[in-house]
Amino acid sequence: MRRRAVLFAPLLPWPALAQGAWPVRSVRMVVPFAAGGSADVVARLIAVGLQEQLGQPVVVENRGGSGGVIGSEAALAAPSDGYTVVFHTLSSAVINAALYPKLAFDMRASFVPVALLGTLPNVVMVTQKLPARTLPELLALMRTAPGRITYASSGAGTITHLSAHMLAMMAGAEATHVPYRGSGPAFADLLAGNVDMMVDTISTTIAPIKAGQVRGLAVTSATRAAALPDLPTVEEAGLPGYVTENWHGIFATAGTPAAVIARLEAASQAAVASQRARLLDAGLAPRTETGAAFGAFWDAELTRWLPIVRSSGATPD
């Protein structure tokens, strides 16, 4: 038996024998959200690019629930070898830290930022039934009758909720929050005129805005969005200092070897470059931060958003 093992050893693939070779099999990308949403769309584009770069299948696994907590726990249950990575967003990587104070894991200590893939602005929209045609007109209505203007969100503590809450707070106005279980039903009620306004991701609102189904007033990014160039930013429309953007990034679990992290960083950057046109079509502004720069960005986001979450009074559903 010993001789047979020696005889067959050279037949094994060279990568499996090479010291430190990675990857030698498929990589699982956990997306902690349901299939079909904006995060899932971007994740699948990146997975195509990663597969090209790594030379191995990259399998997207949707593990939605609890705002991303279930997917995070699934990733943490796997070995820290780089064969399981996570596609986190602002919601799952930052907001959950304040929304779920009794998490079984420390987000910042449990995950390693690999690559920031891009940022995604939101759009301030109103139903066509509302007379406001500009952001200043909307804010004037909110100030004139505090609480009368209603805004839809995909749920308490989501970016759609917090962006609208922050808008009213910074404008010195009040509006009434109407939470839904997902952006789909929330947007449907905006279309029907059952709620007055919503702040939602640009990737799902480009078509209905261009079709005139809802009225876009401003984008929440620091600069105008290429997909909707005629819309001013919130700052341009008269609310200095207001910027909210969702973002997407690749993360590994703590303890993943540094050489594997470096390989994932390079592959992620190349994936963004190869999928750039498609990412732009999805409304994403591609980014290329990796390693320490992404870590500093993440820390700044935690510092910024935690007090906003707490001031909103949001709790898990």
Buried (B, 14 or more C-beta within 10 A) or exposed (E): EEEEEEEEEEEEEEEEEEEEEBBBEEBBBBBBBEBEBBBBBBBBBBBBBBBBBBEBEBEBBBBBBBBBBBBBBBBBEBEBBBBBBBBBBBBBBBBBBBBBEEBEBEBBEBBBBBBBBBBBBBBBBBBEEBEBEBBBBBBBBBBEEEEEBBBBBBBBBBBBBBBBBBBBBBBEBBBBBBBBEBBEEBBBBBBEEBBBBBBBBBBBBBEBBEEEBBBBBBBBBBEBBEBBEEBBBBBBBBBEEBBBBBBBBBBBBBEBBEEBBEBBBBBBBBBBEBBBEBBBBBBBBBBBBBBEBBBEBBEEBBEEBBEBBEEBEBEBE
